[in-house]
Amino acid sequence: MAGFILECMDTMIEQMLNAKKIPLIMSEENTAACSWLYSRLEKSFRKQSILRCFDLINRFGIGRQIKNSDIVDFLGTTSAGASQLLQKLCKNGCMRKNDDHSYSFICE
């Protein structure tokens, strides 16, 4: 598992350098959240989807509320694709839907 996380981190750094969307250094809190998220999603998500979730954590952080439109803008996906990702994350216990129709990561 540690090898996969290191590979994911290398891929993220490469993507960050190419896209210049995300700061190069990930905080310790976000790194721990990515590790926890991986342990929850490794059996039910594809590798590319997990990396997209890592990108979301690094961009928006743990405490911030995320709306569907934030994901559409950041990942360049459709509204339906963003909704599907959010629903799958909620189903796997990684996010919760708030009363104002935003979502928040749940990292234990």
C-alpha positions as CSV (number, residue, x, y, z in Angstrom):
1,M,0.0,0.0,0.0
2,A,2.8,2.4,0.8
3,G,4.3,1.9,-2.6
4,F,1.0,2.8,-4.3
5,I,0.7,6.0,-2.2
6,L,4.2,7.0,-3.2
7,E,3.4,6.3,-6.8
8,C,0.2,8.4,-6.5
9,M,2.1,11.2,-4.8
10,D,4.7,11.2,-7.7
11,T,1.9,11.3,-10.2
12,M,0.2,14.2,-8.3
13,I,3.4,16.2,-8.3
14,E,3.9,15.6,-12.0
15,Q,0.3,16.7,-12.7
16,M,0.7,19.8,-10.4
17,L,3.8,20.9,-12.2
18,N,2.1,20.5,-15.6
19,A,-1.2,22.1,-14.6
20,K,0.1,24.6,-12.1
21,K,-3.4,24.5,-10.4
22,I,-2.3,23.2,-7.0
23,P,0.6,24.3,-4.7
24,L,3.6,22.0,-5.0
25,I,3.7,21.1,-1.3
26,M,0.8,19.2,0.4
27,S,0.2,19.9,4.0
28,E,0.7,17.2,6.6
29,E,-3.1,17.2,7.3
30,N,-3.9,16.7,3.6
31,T,-1.3,14.0,3.3
32,A,-2.8,12.1,6.2
33,A,-6.3,12.7,4.7
34,C,-5.1,11.2,1.3
35,S,-3.7,8.2,3.1
36,W,-7.0,7.7,5.0
37,L,-9.0,8.2,1.8
38,Y,-6.9,5.7,-0.1
39,S,-7.6,3.1,2.6
40,R,-11.3,3.6,2.2
41,L,-11.4,3.7,-1.6
42,E,-8.7,1.3,-2.8
43,K,-11.1,-1.6,-3.5
44,S,-14.0,0.4,-5.0
45,F,-12.4,3.2,-7.0
46,R,-10.1,3.2,-10.0
47,K,-6.6,4.6,-9.5
48,Q,-7.4,7.7,-11.7
49,S,-10.5,8.4,-9.6
50,I,-8.5,8.2,-6.4
51,L,-5.9,10.6,-7.8
52,R,-8.7,13.1,-8.6
53,C,-9.9,12.8,-5.0
54,F,-6.4,13.6,-3.8
55,D,-6.4,16.6,-6.1
56,L,-9.7,17.8,-4.5
57,I,-8.3,17.4,-1.0
58,N,-5.1,19.2,-1.9
59,R,-7.1,22.1,-3.6
60,F,-10.0,22.5,-1.2
61,G,-8.6,21.0,2.0
62,I,-10.5,19.1,4.6
63,G,-12.6,21.7,6.4
64,R,-13.9,23.6,3.4
65,Q,-17.4,22.9,2.0
66,I,-17.3,21.9,-1.7
67,K,-20.1,22.4,-4.2
68,N,-20.7,20.5,-7.3
69,S,-19.7,23.5,-9.4
70,D,-16.3,23.7,-7.6
71,I,-15.6,20.2,-8.8
72,V,-16.8,21.0,-12.3
73,D,-14.5,24.0,-12.5
74,F,-11.5,22.4,-10.9
75,L,-11.5,19.0,-12.6
76,G,-13.0,20.1,-15.8
77,T,-15.7,17.5,-15.7
78,T,-19.4,17.6,-16.3
79,S,-22.0,18.4,-13.6
80,A,-23.2,14.8,-13.9
81,G,-19.7,13.5,-13.4
82,A,-19.1,15.7,-10.4
83,S,-22.4,14.6,-8.9
84,Q,-21.5,10.9,-9.5
85,L,-18.1,11.4,-7.8
86,L,-19.7,13.1,-4.8
87,Q,-22.4,10.4,-4.4
88,K,-19.7,7.7,-4.5
89,L,-17.6,9.4,-1.9
90,C,-20.6,9.8,0.3
91,K,-21.6,6.2,-0.2
92,N,-18.0,5.1,0.8
93,G,-18.1,7.3,4.0
94,C,-15.6,9.8,2.8
95,M,-17.9,12.8,2.4
96,R,-21.1,14.0,3.9
97,K,-23.8,16.2,2.3
98,N,-24.6,19.4,4.2
99,D,-27.9,21.1,4.6
100,D,-26.9,23.8,2.0
101,H,-26.3,21.1,-0.7
102,S,-22.5,21.4,-0.3
103,Y,-20.3,18.5,0.7
104,S,-17.4,18.1,3.2
105,F,-14.7,15.5,3.5
106,I,-14.9,13.3,6.5
107,C,-11.4,12.2,7.5
108,E,-11.0,10.2,10.7
